[in-house]
Amino acid sequence: MGKIFIFASRSLLSMKKLDLFILKTYLGPLVLTFFIALFILLMQFLWKYVDDLVGKGLEWYIIFKLLFYASSTFVPLALPLAILLSSLMMFGNLGEHYELVSIKAAGISLRRIMLPLIVVSFLIGGLAFYFSNTILPEANLKFLSLLYDVRSKKLAFNLKNGVFYDGIEGYVIRVGKKENDGNTIRDVMIYDHTRHQGNVLVTTAKWGRMELSPDKKFLIFLLYDGMNYEERTDVRRYEITHPFQRTKFKEQHLLFDLSAFQLTRTDEALFKKNYEMQNIRNLRISIDSMTSEVVRQEETYHKALQSSYAFYSQLDSVLILPPDTLKAFNNTILLNFDRSNWYSISQAAKANSLSMKESIEMHQKNLYGKSKLLHKHEIVMQKKFTFSIACFLLFFIGAPLGAIIRKGGLGMPAVVATIFFVLFWIVSFTGEKYTAEGVLPAWQGMWIAPLMLLPIGIFLTYKATIDASLFDLDSWLAFFRKFFRIPTRESS
C-alpha cells in the first residue's frame, strides 16, 4: 500500500511539473505576441492620425496618454490574435523539438497536456469579458475625447522668414528674418484685421523681440523703430476723403492672445451617451428606449397618413398596379368630371402624390438613421460576449494546429495564424455590416464568426488527438478515392 501511495505521489508531482512547464512555455509567447500585435496596431493608429499630431506643440504626457488610451481600445483585436499565434507557436515548438512526442510516449494524451492551458484560456475569456464591459467603455471615453481635443487644437505658433503667418486670429504677421536665438526678429510687418475692414491698420518695425507672458497665455511683441499706418474710418465722409494717418514710434508693445494654441479639454460627459462608452447595463437601457422610440415613430407616422389621406386607412397592404392598369383607372375616374377640369384635377393629384412620396422618403431616411443607431448599440453589446468567446475558441484552433504542423518560431505559425485571423475578422466584419444595415439581427450577425470557429476547432482538436496527418497529401488522396470510390491500380 505504501509503494502505491509513493508512486501516486510521484506521478502527481510529475504532472504538476509538466503543468508548470506547459504554462511557462505558453505564457512567454502569449505576452510577447500580445505586445507585438498591440504595437503594430498602435503604429497603424499613428500613421492614420500623424497629420493631426505633428506641429501642434503637444506635451509628451499628452501624447503618452493618447497612445495609452488608444492601445487600450486595441486590446479586442490584439488579444485574440496573440492567443491564436502563441498557442500555435508553443505547440509547434514542442512538436519541432520532439518534446510533444516524448510526453505522449510517457502515456500523457494531448488533451491532458492542453488541460492547464484550457483553464488559462477560460480565465482569459472571463477577464476579456470584464475588460470589454468595464474597462473598454472608460478607455473609449478617455481616448475619443482626448483625440477630439487634439484634432481641434491649432498648429503651434511658428513664424518663418519671409512668410505671412495668419495663425493668430485677426492678425497677419510677416518677419523678414528671425535670429538664431529665436526671439529677435527683424523687418517686421503686422496687419491688424480685428476691425474686419481689411488692411486699414498696418504696423512695421525694423526689429523687435518676442516674449511669452509668465502664464504662457500671451505673446508679447516688443517692436522698435517702426511706423503705424492707419486708414481712418471713424470720421465723416471717409469714403470720399480717404483720410490716412501715419505714426512713428521708437518702442511699441503688442499683445497677442495664445489661448487658441493651448489644448482645452472638452467635458467628457458630452461623449458618454455614445454606444462605445456604455457597458451592458447602459446599453440595454439605451436599446429599450430606442426601440420604443422607433415603434412610437412608426405608429405616429401611420396615424398622420390616415388623417391626411382618407384612402390610406382602407388599404390592407401596398398595392402596386401596372402602368397600363393605372392609366385606365385614372381615365375612368376623370370621366366623372367635366373635361375642362381634367387638367387641374390631374395636377392636384400629381402634387398630392409627390407630397406623399417626399413624406414617405423623409420618414424612411429618419427611420433608417434611428434603426442603424439602434443596431450599432446591439452590435457593441454582442461584441462584449463574442470577444471573450473568440479568445477561448481561437486557442482550440492554434493549439491543435501547432501540434499538427510541428513548426515553431514566427515563420510558418505567423502565416497560418494570420490566415485564420484574417478569415475570422472578415466574417466578423461582414456580419457586423449586415447587422448594421438591418439585414440580420444582432444575435445572428455577430455570432457568425464564433460559430464558424467552433467546428474548425473541434475538427482540428480531434485530428491532433488521433495524431492525424492533416497536411499529408497521400492521406487526402486516399480519402477522396475512398469517398468517390475511385479504383486504385492495385485493385484494378
LOZA-245280 format. One record per residue (C-alpha): residue in three letters; x, y, z. Coordinates in Angstrom, 3 decimals. Layout:
BEGIN
(node "ALA", (X, Y, Z))
...
//
This chain:
BEGIN
(node "MET", (0.000, 0.000, 0.000))
(node "GLY", (2.853, 2.368, 0.829))
(node "LYS", (4.505, 1.708, -2.518))
(node "ILE", (1.279, 2.553, -4.323))
(node "PHE", (0.979, 5.824, -2.389))
(node "ILE", (4.586, 6.785, -3.146))
(node "PHE", (4.059, 6.009, -6.818))
(node "ALA", (0.871, 8.076, -6.905))
(node "SER", (2.628, 10.972, -5.173))
(node "ARG", (5.498, 10.898, -7.627))
(node "SER", (3.039, 10.722, -10.524))
(node "LEU", (1.121, 13.687, -9.157))
(node "LEU", (4.331, 15.660, -8.671))
(node "SER", (5.414, 14.866, -12.218))
(node "MET", (2.056, 16.113, -13.574))
(node "LYS", (2.425, 19.357, -11.605))
(node "LYS", (5.897, 19.863, -13.056))
(node "LEU", (4.533, 19.161, -16.521))
(node "ASP", (1.697, 21.656, -15.997))
(node "LEU", (4.152, 24.313, -14.840))
(node "PHE", (6.383, 23.593, -17.817))
(node "ILE", (3.434, 23.934, -20.229))
(node "LEU", (2.287, 27.170, -18.584))
(node "LYS", (5.767, 28.736, -18.679))
(node "THR", (6.183, 27.704, -22.291))
(node "TYR", (2.816, 29.242, -23.215))
(node "LEU", (2.709, 32.475, -21.200))
(node "GLY", (6.011, 33.794, -22.594))
(node "PRO", (4.922, 33.744, -26.278))
(node "LEU", (1.442, 34.974, -25.244))
(node "VAL", (2.784, 38.142, -23.628))
(node "LEU", (5.298, 38.674, -26.440))
(node "THR", (2.809, 38.282, -29.294))
(node "PHE", (0.218, 40.380, -27.470))
(node "PHE", (2.529, 43.377, -27.204))
(node "ILE", (3.794, 42.877, -30.768))
(node "ALA", (0.210, 42.911, -32.079))
(node "LEU", (-0.589, 45.922, -29.883))
(node "PHE", (2.493, 47.744, -31.179))
(node "ILE", (1.546, 47.078, -34.813))
(node "LEU", (-1.993, 48.370, -34.251))
(node "LEU", (-0.598, 51.415, -32.454))
(node "MET", (1.700, 52.178, -35.403))
(node "GLN", (-1.300, 51.941, -37.692))
(node "PHE", (-3.084, 54.479, -35.469))
(node "LEU", (-0.103, 56.855, -35.608))
(node "TRP", (0.066, 56.518, -39.392))
(node "LYS", (-3.621, 57.391, -39.633))
(node "TYR", (-3.561, 60.422, -37.318))
(node "VAL", (0.013, 61.675, -37.803))
(node "ASP", (-1.229, 64.841, -39.558))
(node "ASP", (-3.365, 65.691, -36.519))
(node "LEU", (-0.476, 65.291, -34.069))
(node "VAL", (2.553, 66.819, -35.789))
(node "GLY", (3.262, 70.529, -35.452))
(node "LYS", (0.881, 71.279, -32.570))
(node "GLY", (3.423, 71.531, -29.775))
(node "LEU", (1.826, 68.805, -27.667))
(node "GLU", (3.484, 67.964, -24.374))
(node "TRP", (4.968, 64.490, -24.063))
(node "TYR", (2.499, 63.404, -21.393))
(node "ILE", (-0.449, 64.322, -23.648))
(node "ILE", (0.935, 62.120, -26.435))
(node "PHE", (1.675, 59.349, -23.911))
(node "LYS", (-1.896, 59.462, -22.560))
(node "LEU", (-3.317, 59.400, -26.080))
(node "LEU", (-1.212, 56.372, -27.053))
(node "PHE", (-2.038, 54.605, -23.788))
(node "TYR", (-5.793, 55.090, -24.252))
(node "ALA", (-5.513, 54.102, -27.925))
(node "SER", (-3.638, 50.904, -27.037))
(node "SER", (-6.404, 50.030, -24.557))
(node "THR", (-9.006, 50.223, -27.317))
(node "PHE", (-6.933, 47.861, -29.500))
(node "VAL", (-6.995, 45.015, -26.954))
(node "PRO", (-10.093, 43.351, -28.537))
(node "LEU", (-8.047, 42.913, -31.724))
(node "ALA", (-4.640, 42.166, -30.245))
(node "LEU", (-5.644, 39.605, -27.596))
(node "PRO", (-7.401, 37.038, -29.869))
(node "LEU", (-4.533, 37.250, -32.358))
(node "ALA", (-1.995, 36.770, -29.548))
(node "ILE", (-3.836, 33.718, -28.203))
(node "LEU", (-4.015, 32.137, -31.652))
(node "LEU", (-0.382, 32.857, -32.523))
(node "SER", (1.117, 31.975, -29.117))
(node "SER", (-0.737, 28.647, -28.825))
(node "LEU", (0.300, 27.750, -32.362))
(node "MET", (3.931, 28.710, -31.669))
(node "MET", (4.056, 26.881, -28.343))
(node "PHE", (2.751, 23.538, -29.607))
(node "GLY", (4.730, 23.977, -32.818))
(node "ASN", (7.932, 24.352, -30.793))
(node "LEU", (7.089, 21.281, -28.699))
(node "GLY", (6.452, 19.264, -31.851))
(node "GLU", (9.534, 20.552, -33.681))
(node "HIS", (11.869, 19.618, -30.810))
(node "TYR", (10.138, 16.244, -30.271))
(node "GLU", (9.115, 17.218, -26.757))
(node "LEU", (5.478, 16.580, -27.599))
(node "VAL", (6.359, 13.084, -28.816))
(node "SER", (8.259, 12.370, -25.585))
(node "ILE", (5.335, 13.487, -23.434))
(node "LYS", (2.910, 11.335, -25.434))
(node "ALA", (5.323, 8.384, -25.177))
(node "ALA", (5.042, 8.694, -21.381))
(node "GLY", (1.328, 7.926, -21.714))
(node "ILE", (0.046, 11.506, -21.422))
(node "SER", (-2.587, 12.426, -24.006))
(node "LEU", (-2.782, 15.709, -25.871))
(node "ARG", (-5.980, 16.616, -24.056))
(node "ARG", (-4.201, 16.255, -20.708))
(node "ILE", (-1.343, 18.413, -21.988))
(node "MET", (-3.833, 21.075, -23.035))
(node "LEU", (-5.746, 20.979, -19.733))
(node "PRO", (-3.814, 23.748, -17.882))
(node "LEU", (-3.944, 25.944, -20.981))
(node "ILE", (-7.685, 25.353, -21.280))
(node "VAL", (-8.064, 26.649, -17.726))
(node "VAL", (-5.874, 29.654, -18.571))
(node "SER", (-7.892, 30.327, -21.745))
(node "PHE", (-11.098, 30.147, -19.726))
(node "LEU", (-9.702, 32.700, -17.260))
(node "ILE", (-8.528, 34.930, -20.126))
(node "GLY", (-12.023, 34.759, -21.626))
(node "GLY", (-13.512, 35.870, -18.302))
(node "LEU", (-11.018, 38.714, -17.994))
(node "ALA", (-11.723, 39.686, -21.611))
(node "PHE", (-15.442, 39.954, -20.827))
(node "TYR", (-14.713, 42.060, -17.728))
(node "PHE", (-12.375, 44.262, -19.759))
(node "SER", (-14.866, 44.805, -22.591))
(node "ASN", (-17.730, 45.557, -20.212))
(node "THR", (-15.954, 47.672, -17.583))
(node "ILE", (-12.587, 48.973, -18.754))
(node "LEU", (-13.108, 49.342, -22.512))
(node "PRO", (-16.036, 51.845, -22.278))
(node "GLU", (-13.963, 54.070, -19.990))
(node "ALA", (-10.912, 53.718, -22.266))
(node "ASN", (-13.019, 54.644, -25.302))
(node "LEU", (-14.348, 57.682, -23.461))
(node "LYS", (-10.871, 58.892, -22.495))
(node "PHE", (-9.391, 58.121, -25.911))
(node "LEU", (-12.069, 59.639, -28.136))
(node "SER", (-12.496, 62.778, -26.017))
(node "LEU", (-8.727, 63.389, -25.939))
(node "LEU", (-8.396, 62.651, -29.658))
(node "TYR", (-11.187, 65.133, -30.386))
(node "ASP", (-9.418, 67.840, -28.382))
(node "VAL", (-6.046, 67.123, -30.023))
(node "ARG", (-7.530, 67.235, -33.522))
(node "SER", (-9.313, 70.511, -32.684))
(node "LYS", (-6.137, 72.162, -31.415))
(node "LYS", (-4.440, 74.671, -33.701))
(node "LEU", (-0.927, 74.208, -35.017))
(node "ALA", (1.794, 75.590, -32.768))
(node "PHE", (2.857, 79.201, -33.245))
(node "ASN", (5.668, 79.122, -35.801))
(node "LEU", (6.953, 82.172, -37.655))
(node "LYS", (9.098, 81.541, -40.734))
(node "ASN", (11.343, 84.025, -42.515))
(node "GLY", (9.562, 85.898, -45.299))
(node "VAL", (6.268, 84.004, -44.915))
(node "PHE", (2.948, 85.619, -43.978))
(node "TYR", (1.553, 83.871, -40.887))
(node "ASP", (-2.199, 84.013, -40.165))
(node "GLY", (-2.411, 81.515, -37.277))
(node "ILE", (-3.357, 84.201, -34.745))
(node "GLU", (-6.975, 85.187, -35.296))
(node "GLY", (-7.334, 88.761, -36.535))
(node "TYR", (-3.668, 89.260, -37.470))
(node "VAL", (-1.296, 88.517, -40.321))
(node "ILE", (2.394, 88.687, -39.379))
(node "ARG", (5.452, 88.704, -41.600))
(node "VAL", (9.019, 88.573, -40.318))
(node "GLY", (11.896, 89.218, -42.699))
(node "LYS", (14.451, 87.400, -40.540))
(node "LYS", (14.422, 85.577, -37.227))
(node "GLU", (17.738, 85.411, -35.413))
(node "ASN", (19.277, 82.199, -34.097))
(node "ASP", (18.201, 82.976, -30.526))
(node "GLY", (14.555, 82.514, -31.632))
(node "ASN", (13.444, 85.787, -30.005))
(node "THR", (14.988, 88.609, -32.040))
(node "ILE", (13.093, 89.434, -35.232))
(node "ARG", (13.862, 91.947, -37.990))
(node "ASP", (11.876, 93.657, -40.745))
(node "VAL", (8.518, 93.103, -39.040))
(node "MET", (5.146, 93.745, -40.712))
(node "ILE", (1.819, 93.196, -38.885))
(node "TYR", (-1.638, 93.560, -40.464))
(node "ASP", (-4.421, 94.172, -37.937))
(node "HIS", (-7.745, 92.645, -39.154))
(node "THR", (-9.577, 92.787, -35.822))
(node "ARG", (-11.895, 95.505, -37.178))
(node "HIS", (-12.932, 93.246, -40.088))
(node "GLN", (-12.401, 96.130, -42.539))
(node "GLY", (-9.427, 94.834, -44.486))
(node "ASN", (-5.891, 96.216, -44.385))
(node "VAL", (-6.742, 99.503, -42.690))
(node "LEU", (-4.116, 99.215, -39.942))
(node "VAL", (-0.544, 98.112, -40.608))
(node "THR", (2.447, 98.179, -38.251))
(node "THR", (6.042, 97.935, -39.425))
(node "ALA", (9.248, 97.853, -37.415))
(node "LYS", (12.944, 97.479, -38.155))
(node "TRP", (13.444, 94.977, -35.390))
(node "GLY", (11.881, 93.612, -32.228))
(node "ARG", (11.746, 90.813, -29.690))
(node "MET", (9.193, 88.090, -28.935))
(node "GLU", (8.430, 87.099, -25.332))
(node "LEU", (5.888, 84.872, -23.630))
(node "SER", (3.920, 86.060, -20.620))
(node "PRO", (4.655, 84.222, -17.328))
(node "ASP", (1.443, 82.143, -17.671))
(node "LYS", (2.292, 81.436, -21.367))
(node "LYS", (-1.165, 82.592, -22.437))
(node "PHE", (0.006, 85.700, -24.310))
(node "LEU", (2.734, 86.541, -26.811))
(node "ILE", (4.347, 89.960, -26.385))
(node "PHE", (5.970, 91.752, -29.313))
(node "LEU", (8.459, 94.460, -28.314))
(node "LEU", (8.898, 96.498, -31.521))
(node "TYR", (11.490, 99.219, -32.118))
(node "ASP", (11.923, 101.948, -34.760))
(node "GLY", (8.665, 101.460, -36.588))
(node "MET", (5.589, 103.079, -38.119))
(node "ASN", (1.841, 102.673, -37.762))
(node "TYR", (-0.197, 103.200, -40.947))
(node "GLU", (-3.938, 103.630, -40.481))
(node "GLU", (-6.805, 104.454, -42.824))
(node "ARG", (-9.234, 106.432, -40.688))
(node "THR", (-12.761, 105.100, -40.941))
(node "ASP", (-14.124, 106.862, -37.862))
(node "VAL", (-14.510, 110.323, -39.449))
(node "ARG", (-17.289, 111.760, -41.589))
(node "ARG", (-17.258, 111.151, -45.350))
(node "TYR", (-14.169, 108.936, -45.103))
(node "GLU", (-15.315, 107.112, -48.257))
(node "ILE", (-14.634, 110.281, -50.252))
(node "THR", (-11.745, 111.950, -48.449))
(node "HIS", (-9.844, 108.705, -47.552))
(node "PRO", (-8.044, 110.158, -44.512))
(node "PHE", (-4.730, 108.484, -43.723))
(node "GLN", (-2.679, 108.610, -40.534))
(node "ARG", (0.974, 107.726, -40.042))
(node "THR", (2.558, 107.475, -36.605))
(node "LYS", (6.235, 106.932, -35.904))
(node "PHE", (7.368, 105.208, -32.739))
(node "LYS", (10.639, 104.310, -31.036))
(node "GLU", (9.152, 101.453, -28.985))
(node "GLN", (5.774, 99.747, -29.073))
(node "HIS", (4.346, 96.709, -27.271))
(node "LEU", (1.752, 94.435, -28.876))
(node "LEU", (-0.079, 91.647, -27.044))
(node "PHE", (-1.439, 88.539, -28.825))
(node "ASP", (-3.763, 86.013, -27.220))
(node "LEU", (-2.405, 82.417, -27.459))
(node "SER", (-5.308, 80.653, -25.733))
(node "ALA", (-6.354, 79.078, -29.042))
(node "PHE", (-2.965, 77.313, -29.247))
(node "GLN", (-3.423, 75.601, -25.893))
(node "LEU", (-5.090, 72.223, -25.538))
(node "THR", (-8.529, 72.735, -23.997))
(node "ARG", (-10.263, 69.658, -22.605))
(node "THR", (-13.872, 69.043, -23.547))
(node "ASP", (-16.278, 67.832, -20.882))
(node "GLU", (-16.265, 64.033, -21.107))
(node "ALA", (-19.957, 63.932, -20.166))
(node "LEU", (-20.742, 65.050, -23.727))
(node "PHE", (-19.360, 61.731, -25.059))
(node "LYS", (-20.879, 59.358, -22.501))
(node "LYS", (-24.067, 58.741, -24.484))
(node "ASN", (-22.095, 57.236, -27.345))
(node "TYR", (-22.654, 53.477, -27.662))
(node "GLU", (-18.913, 52.759, -27.460))
(node "MET", (-18.754, 54.319, -23.976))
(node "GLN", (-21.508, 52.195, -22.384))
(node "ASN", (-21.493, 48.916, -20.514))
(node "ILE", (-24.099, 46.165, -20.895))
(node "ARG", (-26.472, 47.691, -18.357))
(node "ASN", (-26.462, 51.109, -20.034))
(node "LEU", (-26.667, 49.535, -23.482))
(node "ARG", (-29.808, 47.607, -22.537))
(node "ILE", (-31.432, 50.787, -21.260))
(node "SER", (-30.478, 52.644, -24.454))
(node "ILE", (-31.680, 49.791, -26.689))
(node "ASP", (-35.050, 49.594, -24.902))
(node "SER", (-35.624, 53.337, -25.144))
(node "MET", (-34.550, 53.492, -28.797))
(node "THR", (-36.735, 50.502, -29.722))
(node "SER", (-39.729, 52.176, -28.069))
(node "GLU", (-38.903, 55.397, -29.915))
(node "VAL", (-38.787, 53.644, -33.300))
(node "VAL", (-42.119, 51.883, -32.660))
(node "ARG", (-43.729, 55.106, -31.457))
(node "GLN", (-42.481, 56.990, -34.510))
(node "GLU", (-43.914, 54.308, -36.823))
(node "GLU", (-47.318, 54.489, -35.150))
(node "THR", (-47.334, 58.293, -35.173))
(node "TYR", (-46.470, 58.402, -38.863))
(node "HIS", (-49.185, 55.915, -39.829))
(node "LYS", (-51.767, 57.905, -37.872))
(node "ALA", (-50.631, 61.091, -39.642))
(node "LEU", (-51.049, 59.393, -43.027))
(node "GLN", (-54.511, 58.171, -42.123))
(node "SER", (-55.605, 61.662, -41.120))
(node "SER", (-54.064, 63.284, -44.229))
(node "TYR", (-55.079, 60.699, -46.835))
(node "ALA", (-58.509, 59.135, -46.418))
(node "PHE", (-57.821, 56.205, -48.761))
(node "TYR", (-54.739, 55.121, -46.750))
(node "SER", (-56.817, 53.703, -43.901))
(node "GLN", (-58.689, 51.477, -46.374))
(node "LEU", (-55.509, 49.800, -47.683))
(node "ASP", (-54.555, 46.497, -46.100))
(node "SER", (-51.232, 46.384, -47.956))
(node "VAL", (-49.246, 48.321, -50.513))
(node "LEU", (-50.881, 47.886, -53.936))
(node "ILE", (-48.661, 48.285, -56.993))
(node "LEU", (-50.584, 48.404, -60.301))
(node "PRO", (-49.081, 48.029, -63.776))
(node "PRO", (-48.760, 51.329, -65.698))
(node "ASP", (-51.477, 50.442, -68.223))
(node "THR", (-53.927, 49.481, -65.476))
(node "LEU", (-53.176, 52.676, -63.576))
(node "LYS", (-53.701, 54.760, -66.709))
(node "ALA", (-57.063, 53.170, -67.401))
(node "PHE", (-58.002, 53.595, -63.745))
(node "ASN", (-57.253, 57.337, -63.905))
(node "ASN", (-59.159, 57.775, -67.130))
(node "THR", (-62.191, 56.066, -65.593))
(node "ILE", (-62.181, 58.474, -62.663))
(node "LEU", (-61.748, 61.529, -64.890))
(node "LEU", (-64.855, 60.600, -66.890))
(node "ASN", (-66.933, 61.517, -63.834))
(node "PHE", (-65.785, 65.141, -64.099))
(node "ASP", (-66.137, 67.898, -66.650))
(node "ARG", (-63.437, 67.787, -69.334))
(node "SER", (-62.432, 71.384, -68.578))
(node "ASN", (-61.408, 70.350, -65.053))
(node "TRP", (-59.343, 67.348, -66.070))
(node "TYR", (-56.041, 69.236, -66.143))
(node "SER", (-56.471, 70.874, -62.744))
(node "ILE", (-57.598, 67.554, -61.237))
(node "SER", (-54.572, 65.761, -62.707))
(node "GLN", (-52.165, 68.431, -61.439))
(node "ALA", (-53.708, 68.319, -57.964))
(node "ALA", (-53.438, 64.528, -57.918))
(node "LYS", (-49.836, 64.732, -59.098))
(node "ALA", (-48.955, 67.311, -56.440))
(node "ASN", (-50.558, 65.172, -53.708))
(node "SER", (-48.707, 62.093, -54.941))
(node "LEU", (-45.350, 63.897, -54.960))
(node "SER", (-46.017, 65.315, -51.499))
(node "MET", (-46.852, 61.866, -50.144))
(node "LYS", (-43.793, 60.376, -51.841))
(node "GLU", (-41.483, 63.012, -50.318))
(node "SER", (-43.088, 62.492, -46.910))
(node "ILE", (-42.556, 58.724, -47.099))
(node "GLU", (-38.940, 59.114, -48.261))
(node "MET", (-38.184, 61.568, -45.455))
(node "HIS", (-39.770, 59.210, -42.937))
(node "GLN", (-37.733, 56.300, -44.305))
(node "LYS", (-34.467, 58.251, -44.028))
(node "ASN", (-35.238, 59.299, -40.475))
(node "LEU", (-36.270, 55.784, -39.519))
(node "TYR", (-33.192, 54.320, -41.231))
(node "GLY", (-30.871, 56.590, -39.222))
(node "LYS", (-32.501, 55.707, -35.907))
(node "SER", (-32.631, 51.993, -36.753))
(node "LYS", (-28.963, 51.982, -37.732))
(node "LEU", (-28.019, 53.660, -34.457))
(node "LEU", (-30.091, 51.052, -32.618))
(node "HIS", (-28.310, 48.244, -34.491))
(node "LYS", (-24.910, 49.719, -33.564))
(node "HIS", (-25.888, 49.612, -29.892))
(node "GLU", (-26.850, 45.960, -30.309))
(node "ILE", (-23.566, 45.231, -32.111))
(node "VAL", (-21.480, 46.702, -29.290))
(node "MET", (-23.402, 44.704, -26.690))
(node "GLN", (-22.953, 41.430, -28.589))
(node "LYS", (-19.253, 42.184, -29.122))
(node "LYS", (-18.702, 42.083, -25.370))
(node "PHE", (-19.689, 38.407, -25.422))
(node "THR", (-18.175, 37.377, -28.753))
(node "PHE", (-14.809, 38.891, -27.763))
(node "SER", (-14.377, 36.551, -24.795))
(node "ILE", (-15.784, 33.535, -26.685))
(node "ALA", (-13.417, 34.176, -29.614))
(node "CYS", (-10.421, 34.202, -27.240))
(node "PHE", (-11.466, 30.767, -25.969))
(node "LEU", (-12.201, 29.254, -29.403))
(node "LEU", (-9.042, 30.558, -31.075))
(node "PHE", (-6.991, 28.605, -28.558))
(node "PHE", (-8.647, 25.392, -29.762))
(node "ILE", (-7.555, 26.278, -33.286))
(node "GLY", (-3.988, 27.362, -32.556))
(node "ALA", (-3.036, 24.584, -30.101))
(node "PRO", (-4.046, 21.523, -32.177))
(node "LEU", (-2.870, 23.199, -35.379))
(node "GLY", (0.568, 23.768, -33.835))
(node "ALA", (0.687, 20.117, -32.737))
(node "ILE", (-0.117, 19.060, -36.299))
(node "ILE", (2.230, 21.467, -38.115))
(node "ARG", (5.130, 20.955, -35.651))
(node "LYS", (6.844, 24.179, -36.633))
(node "GLY", (7.786, 26.824, -34.071))
(node "GLY", (9.045, 30.391, -34.232))
(node "LEU", (7.415, 33.282, -36.060))
(node "GLY", (7.647, 31.774, -39.558))
(node "MET", (5.008, 29.238, -40.517))
(node "PRO", (2.916, 29.799, -37.327))
(node "ALA", (2.664, 33.526, -38.060))
(node "VAL", (1.481, 32.851, -41.618))
(node "VAL", (-1.112, 30.271, -40.571))
(node "ALA", (-2.319, 32.404, -37.629))
(node "THR", (-2.639, 35.436, -39.895))
(node "ILE", (-4.731, 33.465, -42.396))
(node "PHE", (-7.119, 32.218, -39.719))
(node "PHE", (-7.338, 35.603, -38.016))
(node "VAL", (-7.995, 37.454, -41.286))
(node "LEU", (-10.698, 34.924, -42.126))
(node "PHE", (-12.212, 35.409, -38.680))
(node "TRP", (-12.017, 39.212, -38.988))
(node "ILE", (-13.601, 39.242, -42.475))
(node "VAL", (-16.521, 37.081, -41.328))
(node "SER", (-16.948, 39.231, -38.206))
(node "PHE", (-16.825, 42.453, -40.228))
(node "THR", (-19.326, 41.080, -42.769))
(node "GLY", (-21.720, 40.024, -40.007))
(node "GLU", (-21.348, 43.438, -38.389))
(node "LYS", (-22.178, 45.198, -41.655))
(node "TYR", (-25.252, 43.027, -42.222))
(node "THR", (-26.382, 43.735, -38.674))
(node "ALA", (-25.821, 47.493, -39.007))
(node "GLU", (-27.967, 47.550, -42.161))
(node "GLY", (-30.729, 45.528, -40.512))
(node "VAL", (-30.315, 42.506, -42.797))
(node "LEU", (-29.581, 40.194, -39.856))
(node "PRO", (-30.456, 40.513, -36.170))
(node "ALA", (-27.508, 41.201, -33.899))
(node "TRP", (-27.563, 37.776, -32.250))
(node "GLN", (-27.081, 36.191, -35.682))
(node "GLY", (-24.738, 38.620, -37.418))
(node "MET", (-22.292, 38.946, -34.527))
(node "TRP", (-22.183, 35.228, -33.732))
(node "ILE", (-21.439, 34.014, -37.266))
(node "ALA", (-17.669, 34.166, -36.770))
(node "PRO", (-17.589, 32.309, -33.400))
(node "LEU", (-19.932, 29.664, -34.779))
(node "MET", (-17.612, 29.311, -37.767))
(node "LEU", (-14.649, 28.766, -35.423))
(node "LEU", (-16.416, 26.113, -33.344))
(node "PRO", (-16.484, 23.255, -35.924))
(node "ILE", (-12.960, 24.153, -37.094))
(node "GLY", (-11.677, 23.944, -33.523))
(node "ILE", (-13.467, 20.622, -32.904))
(node "PHE", (-12.119, 19.178, -36.160))
(node "LEU", (-8.518, 20.272, -35.513))
(node "THR", (-8.600, 19.096, -31.877))
(node "TYR", (-9.887, 15.694, -32.973))
(node "LYS", (-7.240, 15.363, -35.692))
(node "ALA", (-4.456, 16.386, -33.308))
(node "THR", (-5.692, 13.956, -30.646))
(node "ILE", (-5.539, 10.955, -33.005))
(node "ASP", (-2.216, 12.131, -34.492))
(node "ALA", (-3.748, 12.508, -37.941))
(node "SER", (-1.500, 13.706, -40.750))
(node "LEU", (-3.595, 16.660, -41.744))
(node "PHE", (-1.116, 18.034, -44.277))
(node "ASP", (-0.151, 14.669, -45.809))
(node "LEU", (-1.146, 14.722, -49.485))
(node "ASP", (-1.232, 10.945, -49.809))
(node "SER", (-3.718, 10.542, -46.966))
(node "TRP", (-6.030, 13.125, -48.526))
(node "LEU", (-5.801, 11.423, -51.930))
(node "ALA", (-6.655, 8.098, -50.300))
(node "PHE", (-9.620, 9.715, -48.546))
(node "PHE", (-11.027, 11.183, -51.748))
(node "ARG", (-10.513, 7.899, -53.624))
(node "LYS", (-12.426, 6.098, -50.944))
(node "PHE", (-15.147, 8.772, -50.789))
(node "PHE", (-15.692, 8.933, -54.548))
(node "ARG", (-14.987, 5.172, -54.966))
(node "ILE", (-12.124, 5.727, -57.410))
(node "PRO", (-10.335, 2.394, -58.088))
(node "THR", (-6.578, 2.250, -57.484))
(node "ARG", (-4.023, 0.413, -59.587))
(node "GLU", (-3.747, -2.398, -57.035))
(node "SER", (-7.479, -3.052, -57.018))
(node "SER", (-7.709, -2.918, -60.792))
//
